[in-house]
Amino acid sequence: MKNFNYNIPTKVLFGRGKVNEVGKEAKRYGDKVLLVYGKGSVKKSGLFDVVVESLKKSGIHIYELPNIDPNPRIDSVYAGAELCRKMGINLIIAMGGGSVIDCSKAIAAQANYYGDVWQDLYVEQKLNTLTSALPVASILTLAATGSEMNGNSVISNMHTNQKLAIGHDLLRPVFSILDPEYTFTVNQYHTAAGVVDILSHLFEQYFTPDQEGYLQNRLMEAMMKTVIEYGPIAYNELDDYEARANLMWTSSLALNGMVTYGKVSTDWATHGMEHELSAFYDITHGVGLGILTPYWMKYVLSEENVHRFVEYGKNVWNLDGENNMEIANKAINKTREFFSSLGIPSTLKEVGIDESKLEKMAEQATMFGALGSMKKLYKEDVLAIYKMAL
């Protein structure tokens, strides 16, 4: 096991009614708050009114930045940062899913930054130039990305057809409120996409070439089994509290850093490939991951790494077989079957993607070098997987 420094500083307020505490928590950071949210679902659900009432009771002045897109745009980041500077914002509160939270983190970075975060951080990855950021908090309404407990942010630039990610400890939310009841209004489509996203985060950290990480891998298997158990329940019974609660907490634990402390490597090739689907075609992130993941599994599977697929098949799906390759392929097929049971498409054509941009997408996916660690994926490998997925 590698050396590591454990640091997960986000304060989590989990459960029914915890949203009422937002005013008290926010007041610790000042009296000017920017509320960032999407297209209005937080108002329809009643969450917005509860948050505003709590903030006002604590004497906090409220400013708003609505209409954040599902794949958040850099233009929204610039607008939010300008508003923060103009109004002297002390705290940004993201109300929504990963897209809103990611956008809020980028705003927090740009607000005090001397340059352009898109070029410097997202494109050139000069993360050491970010030395301060406004504090960010989140009120989660969709279990999927885990952004509520990590310092990661993914932003899209529709002018350049790029979707890029950064990670920085300054962008970890200072507190996050997780009330499963506010995920009851998430429809089946986005519930399914969230389930896939959670599993994909676990896969990206589980399917690695290193032999170390016994404890971490067993933790991830438990999380996978939790998602497989409760995902279909939440999908079929949208207001099942226990299902929503288990998905919400698993989403947070899957990507807050806990399961990779001490591991030698992670993979993230599937995310790198999917980001190009979202960048060029603006599809739902979890849907893109659901399409690509089984094809990636089949492409990278080999005698050298079959043991990890066997562990996955036996420990998560309770599979057996005459030989390791049989178990591995059964596990991959079970993964596809599970996604399909939630209505996730199995081909790119089903979401309107054809061959016309695949080469450009493969080139852009590998612009920083080969993807992954389970098997290094170069441009030709990425292109091959895209074509498999057609």
N, C-alpha and C positions, 0 to 999 in steps of 0.2 A: 504494500500500500504506500502511495506517495505521501510526503509531508503535505500538510495543508493548514491554513488559518481559517477557522470557522467564523463566518460573519454573515448573519441573516438578521439585520437590525429592524426590519419592518414590524411594527406593532399590529397585531391582527385582532379585530373585534368581530367575533363570529357568532351568528345566531339571530333569532327573531328579536326585533326591536332594537338592535344595536345601532341602527341608523340614527336613532334619537340622540346618540352621544357625539355626533359629528361636530356640533357647535363647541362643546367642551374641548374636544381634541384639537380642533382648528385654532381655537383661541390661543393656544400655546405658541403659535407662529406669527401672530399679528391680527390685525382687524380688517384686512383687505384680502378677499378670496376671489379667485377666478374659477367659476364652474364651467367645466368643459364637458360637452355631451354630444350625442349624435342627432338623429333626425326627429326626435320627439317622443320616443318610447318611454323615457324616464318621466315625462309629464303624464302620459296616458296611464302609467302604472301607479301614479301617485307619489312616486319616490321624490320627484322634484320638490313638491310642496312640503314633504316631511323634512327634507334637507334644508330648504330655505327657512322654515319655521325654527329649526334648531339653531341655525347660524344667526338668525336675527335675535333670538333669545340671548345669545352670547355677545351681542353688540357688534356683529361683524358686517361690514359693507360687502355687498355681493355684486360681482360683475360676471357676465356670461359670454361664452364662446360656443354657440350651437353648431349643428350641421356638420359634424365631423364624419367623413366618409368611412365605409368599412375597411378600405385600404387607405389609411390616412395620408393626405397629400402634404407635401412640403409647403405649399401655399398657405395651408391652415396653420402650420407651424410659424411662419413669418408673421401672419396676422395676429396670432396669439401672443407671440413675443413682443410685438409692438404694443399691444394692449397692456401687457404686464409692465412694460417700461413707462408707458404714459400714465397709468393709474397707480403705480407703486405697489403692485401686488406682492403680498407676503407669502401666499400659499396657493397652489393650484390643486383643485379637487377634480379628479376625473370621475365622471359618473357614466359607467357603461362597461363594455367588454374591452378586450385587448387593444383594439384599434384606438379607442378614445384614450386609454391609458398610455399607449405608446406615443400618441400625438402629444399628450400632456408632458411626457418626459422630454420630448424634443423641444417643446416650448420652453420648459424649465432650463434646458441647456442653452438655447438661443437667447433667452432674455438677458443674461449677463455676459454673453460671449462677444468678443471683439470682432470676430470674423463671421464666416458663413458656416453654420454647422453642417449643412448638406455637403458642401465641398470638402471641408476639413475633416469632419468626423465620419460621415456616412460613406463618402467616396474614397477619400485618402486615408481613412482610419487613423488619423493623428489624435488618438484618444488622450494622450498626455497634455494636449493643449486645453482640455476642459478642466479647469481648476475650481470652478464654483458653479452652482446651479440653484435655482429656486427649489424649495421643498415641494414635493408632490405627494398627494394622498389619493386614494382610490376608493370608490364605492362600486363594488363589482355587480354586474347584472347578467353576465354570461360566463359560465365555466368553460374555459378553453385554453387560453394562452399562458396563464400563469404570470402575466405581467404585473399582477397585483403584489407580487413578492420578490421581484427581481429588478435588475438594472438594465434590462434589455429594451430596445426600442426599434421597431421596423417601420420605415417611412417610404412612401412611393413618390416618385417624381414622374408625373405623366407627360412632362415635356420631353424627357429623355428615355421614357420606357424603362425606368430602373426602380427596383424595390430593394432597398439595402438595410442592413441591420448594424446596430452597435450595442455594446454592453459596457456599462460604467457604474461603479458603486455609488457615485453621486446621484444617480437617477433612480435608485431604489426608493419606492414609496416610504414615507416616514410612518404612515399608518394606512391600513386598508380595512374597510368594513365589508364583511361577507355575510349577507343575510340571504339564505337560500330562497326565501319567499319572493324576492325580487327577480328570481330567474323563472318563476312560473309562467310569465308571459312570453318566454322564448319559444318560438314555434318549433315544429318537428324538424324542419330543414336545418335550422341553426343549432338546435340541440344535437343533431347528428353530426354536424360539422365540428362542434365543440368536442364531442366524444372522440372523434378521429384525431383532432388536434392534441388532446391530452395523451392519447396512446402514441401518437407520433413523437411527442417530446420524450416519452419514455423509451421508445425504440431508438431514437437518435443517441441516447446515452447508454443503452443496454447492448446494442449490437456493435461491439468494438473488438479489435483483434487482441487486446491484452488479456492475460490470464488472471490478473489481480481483480479485486473488487467483488469478492464473494458476498459480503454483507450488502453492498450497494445493489448488486444484481437481484438479491432476494427481496430487498425492499421494493425494487421496481416491479418485480413479478407480482408482489402483493397488490401494488397499485394497479397493474394491468388487470388483474382478476377483479378488482373492485370496479373498474370502468366497464369491464365486460359484463359484470353482474348488474350494475345499476344503470348503465347506458340505455339498454332496451326498456327498462322500467320508466325512466324519465321520458324517453321517446314516445311511449304509448300512454303514459299518465303524466301529463305536463306539470301537474300540481302535486306530485308525490314528494313530500318534504324530505324524507329520508334519502331518496334517490338523488334529488338535487343537492342535498347537503354533502353526500359522499362524493359526487362529481366535483362540487365546488372545492372541497378541501383537497382532493386528489390533484386537481388542476394546479393548486398553489404549491403543493409539495413536490410535484413532478418537475418543476422548473425554478425552484428557489435556490438551487445549488446543493441542497442536502445530499442528493443521490450521486453526485459526482465528486464530492470531497473524497480525496484519496484515490480516485480512478486515474489511470494513466492517460486515457484518451476518450474522446467522444467522436461522433460521426458527422451529423448535420448535412449530409449530402442531399437527402430528400428535400429538406427545407430549402437548400440552395437551388435545387431544380424547380421547386414549386414557386419560388419567388418570381421566377421569369414568367410563369403562367399568369400570375396575378398582375405582374407589371405590364404585360402585353395585352392581356384579355380581361383584366379586372374581375377574375372569378373569385369565389369564396375560398379563402386559404385552406380551411379544413377539407373542403371538397377536393381541391387539387392534391392535397396530401393523401387523401383516401384513394385517389386514382393511381398515383405514382408509387406508393409504398410497396404493394405486392410485386410490382414489376422490378423495383429496385432490389427487393429481397431475392427474386429469382436470378437477377443479373449478377449479384455479388456472391451468391452461395457457391461454396467450393469445399473441397476436402479439408482445406486449411482452417476454415471457419465454421464447418458444419456443427461442431460441438455446441456453439452458442444457439443455433437454431434448434438443436435437439433439446437443450435446456428449456428454451422457450416453449417448444411443443409439449414436453413432458410436464413442466411445472406450471404452465399457464393453461394449456388446453387439455391436459391429462391424456396425451396421445401415446400410442406405442406403435411399433412396426418391426419388420424383419431386419432393417438396417438403418443406420443414421440418416442416409439420404432420403429414405422413405418417410421417416418421421419429420425431417426438415421440410420436405415438400408438402406433407400433410398440414404442417403448421402454417405455411404460407397460404395454402388454400383455405384454411380456417379463418385466417385474417381477412381474405377477400370476402368470404361468405358472411362474416360478421359485418363488414362495411356495407355489403349489399343488403343485409337485413334491415339496415337503417336508411335505405334509399340512396346510398352514395353511388354515383355512377362508376363504371369500371373502365371507361375509355375516355380519351380526350375529345373524341368527336362528339360525345354526348353533351359536352359543355361548349361546343362551337369552335374547337381548336382543330385546325388542319395542318398539313405539312408546310405551309407557305413560310412560316416564321421560325420553324424548329431550329434551323442552323444558326440563325442570329441569336436565338434564345440560348442554345448550347454554348455559343461563344461568350455571351454575356455572363452566363452562370459560372464560367471558369475564368473570368477576367482577373481574379486575384490568385489563380492557380488551381490545381486539382482539388476536387471536392472529396470529403470523406476520409475515413481511416480504415474501415472494414475492407474496402478495396478502393484504391485511389482512382477517382473518376476524372478523366480528361475530357476535352471537348467531344471527341468521337464516342466516348462511353456515354456521356449525357445524351448525345444525339441518338444513340442506339436505344436508350431507355425511353426517350420520348417517342421514338418510332414503334417500340413495343407497345406503348400505351395507346397508340392511335386506335 
